[in-house]
Amino acid sequence: MFGDLALSILVSGLEALLKTRESAGATKQFKHRVTALSSELGVEGVDEDFCRNAYVARSEWVHGAHVRLFSAGAERAEHEGSGVTEGPVDDDERRFLADVALVQDVLRTAVRRCVEDPEFRSIFDADRAIRARWPVPSD
């Protein structure tokens, strides 16, 4: 499983769509805009806490922190008797994989809408249009 790599790519894809040059930090933009975009697209289960956690997990991995995502070696051997040889083996790993899949749902749905809807696609032509559609509140 390459959940860590997948999360990094998916978060970067959403960030590429939604991050603009403004005073609000990258994490703040990500959590506010991805939450708003998800709501607009009808993707359920995405809130600001979820987005912050996804962004932080991606950032930790990209910047070199060790992030344990799936069991390996001796830990995996304990589960081999059940026929599990790859993928998640416990609830934490299953939750992480479900979270990665949810981030993927948001990005895939956004890109598909861009392909099918020229008006929606045009939002991403300029930072000002992104900021107007999904404003980030100032503190």
C-alpha positions in Angstrom: 0.0 0.0 0.0 1.2 3.4 -0.8 -1.3 5.4 1.1 1.3 8.0 2.2 2.3 8.7 -1.4 -1.3 8.7 -2.6 -2.3 11.2 0.1 0.6 13.5 -0.8 -0.4 13.5 -4.5 -4.1 14.0 -3.8 -3.6 16.8 -1.3 -1.1 18.5 -3.7 -3.7 18.2 -6.5 -6.4 20.0 -4.4 -3.9 22.6 -3.2 -2.9 23.3 -6.8 -6.6 24.0 -7.6 -7.4 26.0 -4.5 -4.4 27.8 -3.1 -4.0 31.4 -4.0 -1.6 34.2 -3.3 -3.0 35.8 -0.2 -2.1 36.4 3.4 -4.0 33.3 4.7 -1.6 30.4 5.2 -1.6 27.3 3.1 -3.2 25.1 5.8 -5.9 27.6 6.4 -6.7 27.9 2.7 -6.7 24.2 2.3 -9.1 23.4 5.2 -11.6 26.2 4.3 -11.6 25.7 0.6 -11.6 22.0 0.4 -14.5 21.9 2.9 -16.5 24.4 0.9 -15.6 22.7 -2.4 -16.6 19.3 -1.0 -19.9 20.7 0.2 -20.6 22.3 -3.2 -19.8 19.0 -5.0 -21.9 16.9 -2.6 -19.0 14.9 -1.2 -20.0 14.1 2.4 -17.8 13.5 5.3 -15.4 16.4 4.7 -15.1 19.1 7.4 -12.3 21.5 8.5 -10.9 19.0 11.0 -10.7 16.3 8.4 -9.0 18.7 5.9 -6.5 20.0 8.5 -5.6 16.4 9.5 -5.1 15.4 5.9 -2.9 18.4 5.2 -0.8 17.9 8.3 -0.3 14.2 7.6 0.7 15.0 4.0 3.1 17.8 5.2 4.7 15.6 7.9 5.4 12.8 5.3 6.6 15.2 2.6 8.9 17.0 5.0 10.6 13.8 6.1 8.8 12.7 9.3 8.2 9.0 9.8 4.5 8.4 9.5 3.4 4.8 10.2 0.6 4.0 7.9 0.6 0.3 7.4 2.1 -2.7 9.3 5.1 -4.4 8.0 7.5 -7.2 9.0 6.7 -8.9 12.3 3.4 -6.9 12.8 2.2 -8.1 9.4 3.2 -11.7 10.2 0.8 -11.7 13.2 -2.1 -11.2 10.8 -1.0 -13.6 8.1 -2.9 -16.5 9.7 -6.1 -14.6 8.8 -5.1 -14.5 5.1 -4.3 -10.8 5.2 -1.1 -10.2 3.2 -1.3 -6.6 2.1 -3.4 -3.5 2.8 -4.7 -2.4 6.2 -4.8 -4.9 9.0 -6.3 -2.9 11.9 -8.9 -0.2 12.5 -6.4 2.7 12.4 -5.1 1.5 9.0 -8.6 1.0 7.6 -9.6 4.6 8.8 -6.5 6.0 7.1 -7.2 4.2 3.9 -10.8 5.4 4.0 -9.6 9.0 4.6 -7.3 8.8 1.6 -10.2 7.5 -0.5 -12.3 10.4 0.6 -9.6 12.9 -0.4 -9.5 11.1 -3.7 -13.3 11.4 -4.1 -13.1 15.2 -3.6 -10.3 15.7 -6.2 -11.8 13.3 -8.7 -15.3 14.9 -8.4 -13.8 18.4 -8.8 -11.7 17.5 -11.8 -14.7 15.7 -13.5 -16.9 18.8 -12.9 -14.2 20.9 -14.4 -14.1 18.7 -17.5 -17.9 18.7 -17.9 -18.8 22.2 -16.8 -17.0 25.1 -18.5 -18.5 27.7 -16.1 -17.1 25.8 -13.1 -13.8 25.3 -14.8 -13.5 29.0 -15.3 -13.3 29.6 -11.6 -9.8 28.2 -11.6 -8.6 30.7 -14.2 -7.8 33.4 -11.7 -7.0 33.6 -8.0 -9.6 36.3 -7.5 -12.3 34.0 -8.8 -11.2 31.2 -6.4 -11.1 33.7 -3.5 -14.6 35.0 -4.4 -16.1 31.6 -4.7 -14.5 30.1 -1.5 -13.4 33.0 0.7 -11.1 32.2 3.6 -12.2 34.1 6.7 -9.6 36.4 8.3 -8.9 35.8 12.0 
